Amino acid sequence: MAHHDESSADSGPQAIADLPRDKVARFDAALPEILKRYPPDHQEAAMLAALRRAQEIFGWLSPGAQKLVADRLGAPVTRAEEVATFYVMYHTRPVGRHVVEVCTNVSCSLGGGYDLFEDLKKKLGVDNGETTKDGRITLRQVECLGSCGTAPVILVDEEMHESLTPQSVERILGALL
């Protein structure tokens, strides 16, 4: 609960003013295209898409970015916070240039996913949810990436890599470093 209270304290009127104006303008320019897909009297239904676009623009969903989305959709900021903290695809803390998510669910673990995750932690010198010192890679353990038949899998910057071997993981990691 402390995290929720902390974020609420940072989501006052100043939170939006603290966002870079050029990025706020980019978000505002992108929002009408998103809203076209939703009924005008139900703009809050665009919350997922609007948060996703805000994350693309700002890099992560700070309390200010969450407040911006909520304000633009006419929703309470607590609704944006609820959605942003519920779904793992949203980043409520700064992340590295690349986000590497390793599935460690049953199928992937049986195929070596958990070992792969442990190896990546050692190679990158980070723990789950942490970012390398150079800011390049954030490593996250996830419950399921929905590709059990091609386990083990990782998601790198929203690109799925399947049927992994230690060699293929080395190539993928090498391209990021």
WOWOSUL-V972420 format. One record per backbone hydrogen bond with DSSP energy under -0.5 kcal/mol. NH is the residue of the N-H (numbers start at 0). CO is the residue of the C=O. E is the energy in kcal/mol with one decimal. If there is no record, write none. Layout:
# WOWOSUL-V972420
nh = (NH & NH)
co = (CO & CO)
e = (E & E)
This chain:
# WOWOSUL-V972420
nh = (4 & 5 & 6 & 7 & 8 & 9 & 10 & 14 & 15 & 15 & 16 & 17 & 18 & 22 & 23 & 24 & 25 & 26 & 27 & 28 & 29 & 30 & 31 & 32 & 33 & 34 & 35 & 36 & 37 & 41 & 42 & 44 & 45 & 46 & 49 & 50 & 51 & 52 & 53 & 54 & 55 & 56 & 57 & 58 & 60 & 61 & 65 & 66 & 67 & 68 & 69 & 70 & 71 & 72 & 73 & 73 & 74 & 78 & 79 & 80 & 81 & 82 & 83 & 84 & 85 & 86 & 89 & 91 & 96 & 97 & 99 & 99 & 100 & 100 & 101 & 101 & 102 & 102 & 103 & 108 & 109 & 110 & 111 & 112 & 115 & 116 & 117 & 118 & 119 & 120 & 121 & 122 & 123 & 124 & 125 & 128 & 129 & 131 & 134 & 137 & 138 & 139 & 141 & 149 & 150 & 153 & 154 & 155 & 155 & 156 & 156 & 158 & 159 & 160 & 162 & 163 & 168 & 169 & 170 & 171 & 172 & 173 & 174 & 175 & 175 & 176)
co = (0 & 1 & 2 & 3 & 4 & 5 & 7 & 11 & 11 & 12 & 12 & 13 & 15 & 19 & 19 & 20 & 21 & 22 & 23 & 24 & 25 & 26 & 27 & 29 & 29 & 30 & 31 & 33 & 34 & 38 & 39 & 41 & 42 & 43 & 45 & 46 & 47 & 48 & 49 & 50 & 51 & 52 & 53 & 54 & 90 & 59 & 61 & 62 & 63 & 64 & 65 & 66 & 67 & 68 & 69 & 70 & 69 & 75 & 75 & 76 & 77 & 78 & 79 & 80 & 81 & 82 & 86 & 89 & 134 & 135 & 97 & 137 & 98 & 154 & 99 & 139 & 100 & 152 & 141 & 104 & 105 & 106 & 108 & 107 & 111 & 112 & 113 & 114 & 115 & 116 & 117 & 118 & 119 & 120 & 120 & 138 & 126 & 136 & 131 & 97 & 129 & 99 & 101 & 146 & 147 & 160 & 100 & 153 & 158 & 98 & 154 & 155 & 157 & 153 & 149 & 151 & 164 & 165 & 166 & 167 & 168 & 169 & 170 & 171 & 172 & 172)
e = (-2.4 & -2.7 & -2.5 & -2.2 & -2.1 & -1.2 & -1.2 & -1.4 & -0.6 & -0.6 & -1.1 & -1.8 & -1.7 & -0.5 & -2.1 & -2.5 & -1.8 & -2.4 & -2.9 & -2.1 & -1.7 & -2.0 & -0.7 & -0.6 & -1.2 & -2.8 & -1.4 & -1.6 & -1.9 & -2.4 & -0.6 & -1.7 & -2.2 & -1.8 & -3.0 & -2.8 & -2.2 & -2.3 & -2.5 & -2.5 & -2.1 & -2.0 & -3.3 & -2.2 & -3.7 & -1.1 & -2.5 & -2.3 & -2.5 & -2.2 & -2.5 & -3.0 & -2.5 & -1.8 & -0.7 & -0.9 & -2.8 & -1.3 & -1.2 & -2.3 & -2.4 & -2.2 & -2.7 & -2.1 & -1.3 & -1.8 & -1.4 & -0.7 & -2.0 & -3.3 & -0.5 & -3.0 & -0.6 & -3.0 & -0.5 & -2.8 & -0.5 & -1.8 & -2.1 & -3.2 & -2.6 & -1.3 & -1.3 & -4.1 & -2.4 & -2.3 & -2.4 & -2.6 & -2.5 & -2.3 & -1.9 & -2.8 & -2.7 & -1.5 & -1.4 & -3.1 & -2.2 & -2.7 & -2.3 & -2.7 & -2.2 & -2.8 & -2.8 & -1.8 & -1.3 & -2.0 & -2.8 & -0.5 & -2.7 & -2.5 & -0.6 & -1.8 & -0.5 & -2.7 & -3.5 & -2.0 & -2.3 & -1.9 & -2.0 & -2.2 & -2.8 & -2.6 & -1.7 & -0.8 & -0.9 & -1.5)
